[in-house]
């Protein structure tokens, strides 16, 4: 019964989510399942946060590897939770207090919004700027002209990049013939809207078919990895 009841609930929820698009009478059931999904997702976030505190707390307690970074992680998580859930202040509304229902944590001017704008956003921009160097290194290794396919990839990438960077625009716009008819823009649009769009659609179609097959396997109980165990 421990296996059969979750399988039955999964099948019923998946069936309701699919049938609601074809039978209007099932729209209410689809909305109910979405509401329950939001509730379960909230519970999962709480369990995830608790697991994060337990796992990292043990490492900090025994001074394990990189315990300083884990301490910063837990301190940041705790500060964000306390400010977002309890302490709400906005200078525009002139309201300050604990659990104030008139002010949301995401409102402009709150401390939570201040942390997001001036702490989280700069850190995210720093991380993505560092990733640019890894992307450049990976591109250099991938774009080596060792075969016909890699040569085509290298040439296409060079054409698209030279047409999009400011230096490429200056070069093409100052040429007599190419600048007059905007040949660079035409070639870029042809590559992006032709070959690139066709490749992306093929990938999306393949991933969609794979998603449908996995969903059917989960509904029919063939795929049971989400239940735990082997």
Legacy VTK file of the C-alpha trace (Angstrom):
# vtk DataFile Version 3.0
C-alpha trace
ASCII
DATASET POLYDATA
POINTS 230 float
0.000 0.000 0.000
2.914 2.372 0.622
3.752 2.120 -3.076
0.296 1.801 -4.586
-1.290 4.884 -2.966
1.411 7.355 -4.205
1.240 5.763 -7.664
-2.532 6.170 -7.737
-2.323 9.816 -6.604
0.316 10.516 -9.262
-1.800 8.903 -11.976
-4.927 10.796 -10.912
-3.124 14.158 -10.731
-1.465 13.665 -14.121
-4.747 12.575 -15.689
-6.565 15.610 -14.304
-3.885 17.999 -15.590
-4.122 16.506 -19.082
-7.876 16.075 -19.324
-8.620 19.646 -18.190
-7.403 20.926 -21.567
-10.027 18.823 -23.371
-12.953 18.623 -20.915
-14.117 21.942 -19.391
-15.744 20.072 -16.502
-12.283 19.083 -15.247
-10.974 22.659 -15.065
-11.851 22.922 -11.377
-9.930 19.747 -10.603
-6.921 21.044 -12.490
-6.986 24.275 -10.478
-7.282 22.311 -7.253
-4.277 20.178 -8.096
-2.289 23.323 -8.898
-3.254 24.773 -5.510
-2.188 21.566 -3.756
1.044 21.611 -5.724
1.779 25.121 -4.414
1.145 23.962 -0.854
3.400 20.922 -1.255
6.086 23.078 -2.860
5.991 25.423 0.152
6.351 22.436 2.500
9.256 21.160 0.374
10.994 24.534 0.703
10.675 24.344 4.487
12.047 20.794 4.536
14.869 21.838 2.218
15.823 24.746 4.453
15.745 22.481 7.508
17.932 19.917 5.768
20.339 22.689 4.763
20.697 23.790 8.388
21.184 20.233 9.647
23.744 19.142 7.055
25.810 22.324 7.098
25.442 22.718 10.864
27.148 19.358 11.411
30.044 20.387 9.186
30.410 23.694 11.036
30.264 21.964 14.424
33.152 19.612 13.632
35.074 22.273 11.656
34.946 20.300 8.454
36.190 21.322 5.026
35.166 24.853 3.991
33.110 25.283 7.148
33.567 29.074 6.976
31.664 29.258 3.692
28.881 27.100 5.106
28.637 29.424 8.092
28.260 32.397 5.753
25.583 30.468 3.854
23.527 29.765 6.971
23.967 33.318 8.263
22.826 34.775 4.939
19.854 32.408 4.796
18.816 33.236 8.345
19.111 36.988 7.791
17.098 36.846 4.583
14.367 34.748 6.191
14.058 36.979 9.235
13.901 40.202 7.207
11.599 38.766 4.548
9.152 37.025 6.875
9.020 39.245 9.946
10.698 42.654 9.697
8.981 44.762 7.052
9.714 48.435 6.602
9.191 50.854 3.733
10.171 54.501 3.872
7.511 55.482 1.320
4.610 54.114 3.341
6.187 55.113 6.626
5.306 51.737 8.096
7.585 49.632 10.248
6.836 46.592 12.348
6.826 42.855 12.744
4.484 40.873 10.513
2.895 44.025 9.127
0.168 42.882 6.688
0.117 46.208 4.825
3.700 45.822 3.592
4.964 42.945 1.464
8.637 41.906 1.624
9.021 42.515 -2.117
7.596 46.056 -2.021
9.882 48.823 -3.177
11.733 50.466 -0.305
11.714 47.488 2.071
14.857 46.068 3.583
14.310 42.859 1.640
14.173 44.853 -1.600
17.328 46.715 -0.519
19.166 43.418 0.014
17.993 42.116 -3.354
18.967 45.257 -5.269
22.288 46.065 -3.596
23.565 42.690 -2.351
22.104 39.827 -4.381
22.062 41.564 -7.787
25.732 42.720 -7.673
26.843 39.269 -6.508
24.892 37.634 -9.350
26.420 40.019 -11.881
29.886 39.183 -10.517
29.271 35.446 -10.848
28.003 35.760 -14.423
30.930 38.017 -15.363
33.328 35.332 -14.099
31.487 32.735 -16.158
32.296 34.734 -19.289
35.965 33.674 -19.011
35.010 30.000 -18.713
32.682 30.343 -21.710
35.467 31.961 -23.730
37.860 29.147 -22.796
35.278 26.470 -23.686
34.503 28.224 -26.968
38.199 28.296 -27.868
38.465 24.545 -27.310
35.215 23.771 -29.141
35.819 26.048 -32.127
39.113 24.545 -33.229
38.899 23.767 -36.922
39.763 20.090 -36.701
36.908 18.835 -38.894
34.328 20.124 -41.345
31.676 20.440 -38.636
33.933 22.384 -36.266
35.029 24.633 -39.139
31.402 25.445 -39.964
30.730 26.121 -36.293
33.767 28.379 -36.044
32.891 30.335 -39.179
29.245 30.783 -38.229
30.105 31.901 -34.708
32.674 34.374 -36.032
30.191 35.856 -38.518
27.430 36.260 -35.936
29.753 37.758 -33.326
31.449 40.192 -35.702
28.034 41.485 -36.796
26.815 41.993 -33.218
29.768 43.647 -31.498
30.247 47.435 -31.938
33.571 46.950 -33.735
31.938 44.786 -36.378
29.160 47.309 -36.920
31.715 50.085 -37.443
33.679 47.992 -39.937
30.660 46.908 -41.995
28.942 50.298 -41.948
32.045 52.049 -43.284
32.533 49.696 -46.233
31.249 51.162 -49.521
28.976 48.369 -50.732
28.230 46.456 -47.510
27.423 49.556 -45.490
24.997 50.855 -48.087
22.873 47.717 -48.274
23.484 46.532 -44.693
24.714 43.144 -45.880
26.005 42.204 -42.428
22.582 42.565 -40.833
21.001 40.507 -43.608
23.515 37.689 -43.166
23.080 37.716 -39.392
19.283 37.604 -39.644
19.504 34.786 -42.186
21.703 32.686 -39.877
19.744 33.422 -36.680
16.250 33.137 -38.176
17.129 30.300 -40.521
19.687 27.742 -39.377
19.621 28.699 -35.695
15.827 28.773 -35.441
15.540 25.431 -37.248
18.072 23.824 -34.901
16.356 25.205 -31.809
12.973 23.935 -32.978
14.420 20.481 -33.578
15.901 20.435 -30.070
12.616 21.633 -28.550
10.645 18.982 -30.426
13.023 16.255 -29.268
12.956 17.431 -25.653
9.148 17.708 -25.769
8.821 14.128 -27.000
11.201 12.993 -24.251
9.208 14.929 -21.630
5.954 13.342 -22.812
7.439 9.838 -22.705
8.839 10.352 -19.182
5.500 11.787 -17.993
3.616 8.780 -19.360
6.074 6.408 -17.673
5.598 8.200 -14.348
1.802 8.150 -14.654
1.739 4.448 -15.506
4.093 3.583 -12.639
6.945 2.424 -14.881
9.280 5.145 -13.615
9.312 5.059 -9.790
12.565 6.777 -8.901
10.671 9.655 -7.254
9.440 7.187 -4.615
12.976 6.565 -3.394
14.980 3.384 -3.335
16.164 1.506 -6.419
LINES 1 231
230 0 1 2 3 4 5 6 7 8 9 10 11 12 13 14 15 16 17 18 19 20 21 22 23 24 25 26 27 28 29 30 31 32 33 34 35 36 37 38 39 40 41 42 43 44 45 46 47 48 49 50 51 52 53 54 55 56 57 58 59 60 61 62 63 64 65 66 67 68 69 70 71 72 73 74 75 76 77 78 79 80 81 82 83 84 85 86 87 88 89 90 91 92 93 94 95 96 97 98 99 100 101 102 103 104 105 106 107 108 109 110 111 112 113 114 115 116 117 118 119 120 121 122 123 124 125 126 127 128 129 130 131 132 133 134 135 136 137 138 139 140 141 142 143 144 145 146 147 148 149 150 151 152 153 154 155 156 157 158 159 160 161 162 163 164 165 166 167 168 169 170 171 172 173 174 175 176 177 178 179 180 181 182 183 184 185 186 187 188 189 190 191 192 193 194 195 196 197 198 199 200 201 202 203 204 205 206 207 208 209 210 211 212 213 214 215 216 217 218 219 220 221 222 223 224 225 226 227 228 229
